[in-house]
Amino acid sequence: MTDTEQVGGLSVVTTSTDGIRVLTLTGEIDHHTGDQLRRALDGAGATEPRIVIDMRQVTFMDSTGINILIAAYRAVTKVGGWLRLAAPTDSVMRVLQLVGLDDIIECHPSLHEALAA
């Protein structure tokens, strides 16, 4: 199953691999595109959700993205699931490191490694 949503500068493609929901993002995560990412991460009713966000094509992320990732991480772990980030670009990784989010949410250098972890 594949679901694609494009709003402004962000495209979100949602697929499933071995029961893991994979969100492949392309573009920018900011206050204009944040709601789209929130909707894609909404796992209402999912038991122990497992989510990998493929960030290799994310060119920009501001505090909106940080707040969305924190909220998603809290929601997913609260119900026994997990959230991992795959292949964040250098600029996005710098933002994650500046706020210490890379110490909270697992970051992997590739989608394959995030899925296998």
C-alpha positions in Angstrom: 0.0 0.0 0.0 1.3 3.4 -0.9 -0.2 6.8 0.0 1.2 10.1 -1.3 0.3 13.5 -0.1 1.9 16.8 -1.4 1.4 20.1 0.3 3.5 23.1 -0.6 7.1 22.2 -0.2 6.7 18.7 1.3 5.8 15.4 -0.2 5.0 12.4 2.1 4.8 8.9 0.7 3.6 6.3 3.2 4.3 2.6 2.6 4.5 -0.5 4.8 7.4 -2.9 5.1 7.1 -6.0 7.3 4.5 -4.2 9.4 6.6 -1.1 9.8 5.1 2.2 8.5 7.7 4.0 6.4 7.2 7.7 5.7 9.4 9.0 2.9 9.6 12.7 3.1 10.8 15.1 0.3 11.2 18.8 0.7 10.9 21.1 3.6 9.4 20.7 7.1 8.2 24.1 8.4 5.1 25.8 9.7 3.6 25.6 6.2 4.0 21.9 5.9 3.8 20.7 9.5 0.2 19.7 9.5 0.8 17.4 6.6 3.5 15.6 8.6 1.4 15.5 11.7 -1.4 13.8 9.8 1.0 11.3 8.3 2.4 10.4 11.7 -1.1 10.1 13.3 -1.4 6.4 14.3 -4.8 6.8 16.0 -5.8 3.4 17.3 -2.5 1.6 16.3 -1.3 -0.8 18.8 2.5 -0.7 19.3 3.1 1.4 16.1 6.5 1.0 14.5 7.5 4.0 12.3 10.6 4.9 10.3 10.8 8.3 8.8 13.1 8.4 5.7 14.6 11.9 5.7 17.3 11.6 3.0 15.4 14.1 0.8 14.5 16.6 3.5 16.2 19.8 2.6 15.1 22.0 5.5 13.6 21.5 9.0 12.8 24.2 11.5 11.4 24.1 15.1 8.1 23.0 13.7 9.6 19.7 12.6 11.4 19.3 15.9 8.1 19.7 17.8 6.3 17.3 15.6 9.0 14.6 16.0 9.0 15.0 19.8 5.1 14.8 19.9 5.1 11.7 17.6 7.9 10.0 19.6 6.0 10.6 22.9 2.7 9.3 21.4 4.3 6.2 19.8 6.4 5.2 22.8 3.5 5.8 25.2 1.6 2.9 23.5 4.7 0.6 23.3 5.8 1.4 19.8 8.9 3.1 18.4 10.0 5.8 16.0 13.3 5.9 14.1 14.8 8.4 11.7 16.6 7.2 8.5 19.3 9.0 6.6 18.8 12.6 7.8 20.6 15.0 5.5 23.6 16.9 7.0 21.6 20.1 7.5 18.7 18.2 9.2 21.1 16.2 11.3 22.8 19.4 12.6 19.4 20.6 13.8 18.7 17.3 15.5 22.0 17.4 17.2 21.7 21.1 18.2 18.6 20.3 20.2 19.7 16.9 21.4 16.9 15.0 19.6 19.4 12.6 18.1 20.0 11.3 21.7 16.2 10.6 22.1 15.1 9.3 18.7 17.2 6.7 17.0 18.9 8.1 13.9 20.3 5.6 11.3 22.5 6.4 8.3 20.2 4.5 5.9 16.6 3.3 5.5 17.8 -0.3 5.5 19.6 0.1 8.8 16.6 1.8 10.4 14.3 -1.0 9.3 16.7 -3.7 10.6 17.6 -2.1 13.9 
